[in-house]
Amino acid sequence: MDINDVRKVESTSVCPRVKLVTLGTCLKKDQRSQILTADSNDHPHSFHFFAAHLSQDYLIFRTPEINGSLKTISFFAFLLQNKEKDYTNLVLTLFLLLHFLILTVSALNSNGLALLSLMRRWTSVPPSITSSWNGSDSTPCSWVGIICSSSTHNVIYLNLTGYAISDRLGPEIAHLENLQILDLSDNSFSGVIPSQLSNCTLLESLDLSQNFFAGEIPYSLKNLQSLKKLSLYNNILSGEIPQWLFQISHLETIFLDHNGFNGLIPWNVGNLSEVLSLWLDSNQLSGTIPDSIGNCSKLEQLGLSENQFVGVFPKSLNVLDNLVILDISNNSLVGNIHFGLGNCKNLESLALSYNGFIGELPQGLGNCSSLNELAIVGNQLTGNIPSSYGLLDNLSLLYLTENQLSGRIPAELGKCKSLTELNLYRNQPEGEIPSELGMLSELQNLELFENHLSGELKNLESIILYDNQFFGVISQGLGVNSSLQILDLMNNQFTGQAPPNLCYRKHLGVLNLGQNHLQGSIPSDVGNCPTLWRLILSHNNLSGVLPEFPESPNLSFMFIRDNNITGKIHQAWGTAPISLTSICP
């Protein structure tokens, strides 16, 4: 039989040429029996031809080692065409070996083969993946990061987050057409997002965040109409946010923040009737915030900070009753803050800092009963702090610094029992600090510096109040049971003695009591503070001997001039190791 005879038989074969087959797949049971038991005289070269034909044309092998073996087997099979010698026994042995090889290496399904092809593109793959992704398995269902359908064994879930994988995501991803969840976040993938992802039309969650993907969002991804979550944050994507993205009606979560997107927010953002979270912050977006965003009635989280938005505060945001987080800080918005006019009972965090807002603080924010964080820093706000803010029982952080607020600090703020930080510095308030603030047991950080405040402080625990006009005796129990890290009361009118136990819990790093009218000696426990690195007691009336500092190895700056302190500096430390680099005695 010559090669033309082989081609003729191939053309009439009922088996597809691309199908992986095992021994005798193309033959009926009785035919297989006849071939394997045939006498060479009755059926000259029947087995010879079948072996050659099968080994060359019906088998697809996936590894170089097996391909090499098959070439050897094929060589011997073609020898059978030599009618002068009978190689039947030899080739029968080789043919059985071929059968074993087929059963051993050809079982992995198409999803598994696609995954292995993807992995071959990666230049950094941890051993936990390479050891698990075994090409000899029949399916990839037991591999790391894989979940399959129990009925079809197709891959429906691929999660390789945080494996430090690098290089590109290849087009082979298209072969995982049953994929529902794809999470490759927190790796080092680079290049463009493959357009072939559009073939995964069942995708409900796509997370490629915290990688190095570049370029635009592929237009082909508009085919992913089942998508509920799209997370692409922390990449280097660019271009405009496509309008078609906001036509995917099932989207609930969109994270596009921390990229290089530019242009406008698409006008059809209001089509996102199911969206719960929309984060577009830290891009280069410009223009105005569309009023249509008020149509996103289920919206709970909206992040638009650190862009280049202009215009006024959208009043349509007042109709978003489910809003929990609103952050539009670090833009160029102007005008009055028209917020708190509607139902804001679910709002927990509001950040409007570093814009150009003018006018007064919104009174209506007092109705946002769930508010936990309020930050309106670095604007041009004037007027008083509304007393209605005292109704915010859940308020923990209140930042109103760097404005032009005036008047008295409302005593009603003392009703905010959850308040831990109150920052009002660089404004123009006047009068005495309300004594009610001293009764806030949760208050950890009070920053009122560079104001025109005065009065007597009582019971405050953690304070940054430099450059004011406070007077009176600093509470002698200030440090007890506290975790003070910074105490800065410089340039006020305090009298009496410096309180002891300021380093009670060994957390104090900075102690600045300079430029007051303090008397007495330096508390001895200051020298037993291992965390202290900056000590300023200058320009007071302190006296006595400089205490020893046997347990202050981190102290690098000491300023104690213009007092009546005596003693020798080198004796204060003895042999203790210190890092003192600046001293002004």
ChimeraX attribute file (.defattr): number of C-alpha atoms within 10 A of each C-alpha:
attribute: neighborCount
match mode: 1-to-1
recipient: residues
	/A:1	12
	/A:2	8
	/A:3	9
	/A:4	9
	/A:5	11
	/A:6	14
	/A:7	12
	/A:8	10
	/A:9	13
	/A:10	17
	/A:11	11
	/A:12	8
	/A:13	11
	/A:14	10
	/A:15	15
	/A:16	12
	/A:17	15
	/A:18	10
	/A:19	11
	/A:20	16
	/A:21	19
	/A:22	17
	/A:23	18
	/A:24	17
	/A:25	12
	/A:26	16
	/A:27	13
	/A:28	10
	/A:29	10
	/A:30	8
	/A:31	12
	/A:32	16
	/A:33	12
	/A:34	14
	/A:35	18
	/A:36	12
	/A:37	10
	/A:38	15
	/A:39	14
	/A:40	14
	/A:41	7
	/A:42	8
	/A:43	12
	/A:44	14
	/A:45	22
	/A:46	16
	/A:47	24
	/A:48	26
	/A:49	19
	/A:50	17
	/A:51	24
	/A:52	22
	/A:53	19
	/A:54	22
	/A:55	21
	/A:56	16
	/A:57	14
	/A:58	17
	/A:59	19
	/A:60	18
	/A:61	14
	/A:62	13
	/A:63	11
	/A:64	9
	/A:65	9
	/A:66	16
	/A:67	14
	/A:68	11
	/A:69	15
	/A:70	21
	/A:71	13
	/A:72	12
	/A:73	22
	/A:74	21
	/A:75	15
	/A:76	20
	/A:77	28
	/A:78	16
	/A:79	17
	/A:80	23
	/A:81	19
	/A:82	13
	/A:83	11
	/A:84	7
	/A:85	9
	/A:86	16
	/A:87	17
	/A:88	18
	/A:89	9
	/A:90	12
	/A:91	23
	/A:92	16
	/A:93	12
	/A:94	20
	/A:95	25
	/A:96	12
	/A:97	14
	/A:98	22
	/A:99	16
	/A:100	13
	/A:101	16
	/A:102	19
	/A:103	13
	/A:104	13
	/A:105	17
	/A:106	20
	/A:107	15
	/A:108	17
	/A:109	15
	/A:110	15
	/A:111	23
	/A:112	25
	/A:113	17
	/A:114	17
	/A:115	20
	/A:116	17
	/A:117	15
	/A:118	16
	/A:119	21
	/A:120	11
	/A:121	14
	/A:122	16
	/A:123	12
	/A:124	16
	/A:125	16
	/A:126	11
	/A:127	10
	/A:128	11
	/A:129	15
	/A:130	13
	/A:131	10
	/A:132	14
	/A:133	22
	/A:134	16
	/A:135	19
	/A:136	14
	/A:137	18
	/A:138	17
	/A:139	21
	/A:140	27
	/A:141	21
	/A:142	14
	/A:143	19
	/A:144	16
	/A:145	17
	/A:146	17
	/A:147	19
	/A:148	20
	/A:149	13
	/A:150	10
	/A:151	6
	/A:152	8
	/A:153	15
	/A:154	22
	/A:155	24
	/A:156	20
	/A:157	21
	/A:158	20
	/A:159	16
	/A:160	18
	/A:161	18
	/A:162	13
	/A:163	18
	/A:164	16
	/A:165	22
	/A:166	17
	/A:167	18
	/A:168	20
	/A:169	20
	/A:170	22
	/A:171	15
	/A:172	18
	/A:173	21
	/A:174	19
	/A:175	19
	/A:176	23
	/A:177	18
	/A:178	20
	/A:179	26
	/A:180	19
	/A:181	21
	/A:182	21
	/A:183	18
	/A:184	23
	/A:185	24
	/A:186	19
	/A:187	20
	/A:188	21
	/A:189	26
	/A:190	17
	/A:191	16
	/A:192	18
	/A:193	21
	/A:194	19
	/A:195	16
	/A:196	16
	/A:197	25
	/A:198	20
	/A:199	19
	/A:200	22
	/A:201	20
	/A:202	19
	/A:203	24
	/A:204	19
	/A:205	22
	/A:206	21
	/A:207	19
	/A:208	23
	/A:209	25
	/A:210	21
	/A:211	22
	/A:212	21
	/A:213	27
	/A:214	18
	/A:215	15
	/A:216	17
	/A:217	22
	/A:218	15
	/A:219	12
	/A:220	13
	/A:221	20
	/A:222	18
	/A:223	18
	/A:224	20
	/A:225	18
	/A:226	17
	/A:227	23
	/A:228	19
	/A:229	20
	/A:230	19
	/A:231	19
	/A:232	23
	/A:233	24
	/A:234	21
	/A:235	22
	/A:236	21
	/A:237	25
	/A:238	17
	/A:239	16
	/A:240	17
	/A:241	19
	/A:242	17
	/A:243	14
	/A:244	14
	/A:245	22
	/A:246	21
	/A:247	17
	/A:248	20
	/A:249	16
	/A:250	17
	/A:251	24
	/A:252	20
	/A:253	20
	/A:254	21
	/A:255	19
	/A:256	24
	/A:257	24
	/A:258	21
	/A:259	22
	/A:260	20
	/A:261	26
	/A:262	18
	/A:263	15
	/A:264	18
	/A:265	21
	/A:266	17
	/A:267	14
	/A:268	16
	/A:269	22
	/A:270	18
	/A:271	16
	/A:272	24
	/A:273	20
	/A:274	17
	/A:275	24
	/A:276	20
	/A:277	21
	/A:278	21
	/A:279	20
	/A:280	25
	/A:281	24
	/A:282	21
	/A:283	22
	/A:284	20
	/A:285	25
	/A:286	17
	/A:287	15
	/A:288	17
	/A:289	21
	/A:290	16
	/A:291	15
	/A:292	17
	/A:293	23
	/A:294	19
	/A:295	18
	/A:296	20
	/A:297	19
	/A:298	18
	/A:299	24
	/A:300	19
	/A:301	19
	/A:302	21
	/A:303	20
	/A:304	22
	/A:305	24
	/A:306	21
	/A:307	21
	/A:308	20
	/A:309	24
	/A:310	16
	/A:311	14
	/A:312	17
	/A:313	20
	/A:314	18
	/A:315	15
	/A:316	16
	/A:317	24
	/A:318	16
	/A:319	19
	/A:320	21
	/A:321	18
	/A:322	18
	/A:323	25
	/A:324	21
	/A:325	19
	/A:326	20
	/A:327	19
	/A:328	24
	/A:329	24
	/A:330	22
	/A:331	21
	/A:332	20
	/A:333	25
	/A:334	17
	/A:335	14
	/A:336	16
	/A:337	19
	/A:338	17
	/A:339	20
	/A:340	20
	/A:341	16
	/A:342	17
	/A:343	17
	/A:344	25
	/A:345	18
	/A:346	17
	/A:347	25
	/A:348	19
	/A:349	20
	/A:350	20
	/A:351	19
	/A:352	23
	/A:353	23
	/A:354	22
	/A:355	21
	/A:356	20
	/A:357	24
	/A:358	17
	/A:359	15
	/A:360	17
	/A:361	21
	/A:362	17
	/A:363	16
	/A:364	17
	/A:365	23
	/A:366	20
	/A:367	19
	/A:368	24
	/A:369	18
	/A:370	18
	/A:371	25
	/A:372	19
	/A:373	19
	/A:374	19
	/A:375	19
	/A:376	22
	/A:377	23
	/A:378	21
	/A:379	21
	/A:380	19
	/A:381	23
	/A:382	18
	/A:383	16
	/A:384	17
	/A:385	21
	/A:386	18
	/A:387	14
	/A:388	16
	/A:389	24
	/A:390	17
	/A:391	17
	/A:392	23
	/A:393	19
	/A:394	17
	/A:395	26
	/A:396	19
	/A:397	20
	/A:398	19
	/A:399	19
	/A:400	24
	/A:401	22
	/A:402	21
	/A:403	22
	/A:404	20
	/A:405	26
	/A:406	18
	/A:407	15
	/A:408	18
	/A:409	21
	/A:410	18
	/A:411	14
	/A:412	17
	/A:413	24
	/A:414	17
	/A:415	18
	/A:416	20
	/A:417	19
	/A:418	18
	/A:419	25
	/A:420	18
	/A:421	19
	/A:422	20
	/A:423	19
	/A:424	24
	/A:425	24
	/A:426	19
	/A:427	21
	/A:428	20
	/A:429	23
	/A:430	15
	/A:431	15
	/A:432	16
	/A:433	20
	/A:434	20
	/A:435	16
	/A:436	15
	/A:437	25
	/A:438	15
	/A:439	16
	/A:440	20
	/A:441	14
	/A:442	14
	/A:443	22
	/A:444	17
	/A:445	20
	/A:446	19
	/A:447	19
	/A:448	23
	/A:449	24
	/A:450	18
	/A:451	21
	/A:452	21
	/A:453	20
	/A:454	17
	/A:455	16
	/A:456	16
	/A:457	19
	/A:458	18
	/A:459	17
	/A:460	21
	/A:461	24
	/A:462	22
	/A:463	20
	/A:464	18
	/A:465	22
	/A:466	23
	/A:467	19
	/A:468	19
	/A:469	21
	/A:470	24
	/A:471	16
	/A:472	15
	/A:473	18
	/A:474	21
	/A:475	17
	/A:476	16
	/A:477	15
	/A:478	21
	/A:479	21
	/A:480	16
	/A:481	13
	/A:482	19
	/A:483	17
	/A:484	24
	/A:485	19
	/A:486	19
	/A:487	21
	/A:488	20
	/A:489	23
	/A:490	23
	/A:491	20
	/A:492	20
	/A:493	20
	/A:494	25
	/A:495	17
	/A:496	17
	/A:497	19
	/A:498	22
	/A:499	16
	/A:500	18
	/A:501	20
	/A:502	27
	/A:503	25
	/A:504	19
	/A:505	15
	/A:506	17
	/A:507	17
	/A:508	23
	/A:509	19
	/A:510	19
	/A:511	23
	/A:512	20
	/A:513	24
	/A:514	24
	/A:515	21
	/A:516	22
	/A:517	20
	/A:518	25
	/A:519	18
	/A:520	15
	/A:521	17
	/A:522	21
	/A:523	16
	/A:524	15
	/A:525	16
	/A:526	22
	/A:527	21
	/A:528	19
	/A:529	25
	/A:530	19
	/A:531	18
	/A:532	25
	/A:533	20
	/A:534	19
	/A:535	20
	/A:536	20
	/A:537	23
	/A:538	22
	/A:539	20
	/A:540	21
	/A:541	20
	/A:542	23
	/A:543	15
	/A:544	14
	/A:545	15
	/A:546	20
	/A:547	22
	/A:548	21
	/A:549	23
	/A:550	17
	/A:551	19
	/A:552	22
	/A:553	20
	/A:554	17
	/A:555	24
	/A:556	16
	/A:557	17
	/A:558	20
	/A:559	17
	/A:560	20
	/A:561	17
	/A:562	16
	/A:563	17
	/A:564	17
	/A:565	19
	/A:566	12
	/A:567	12
	/A:568	12
	/A:569	14
	/A:570	9
	/A:571	12
	/A:572	16
	/A:573	18
	/A:574	12
	/A:575	9
	/A:576	12
	/A:577	14
	/A:578	17
	/A:579	12
	/A:580	15
	/A:581	9
	/A:582	12
	/A:583	14
	/A:584	11
	/A:585	13
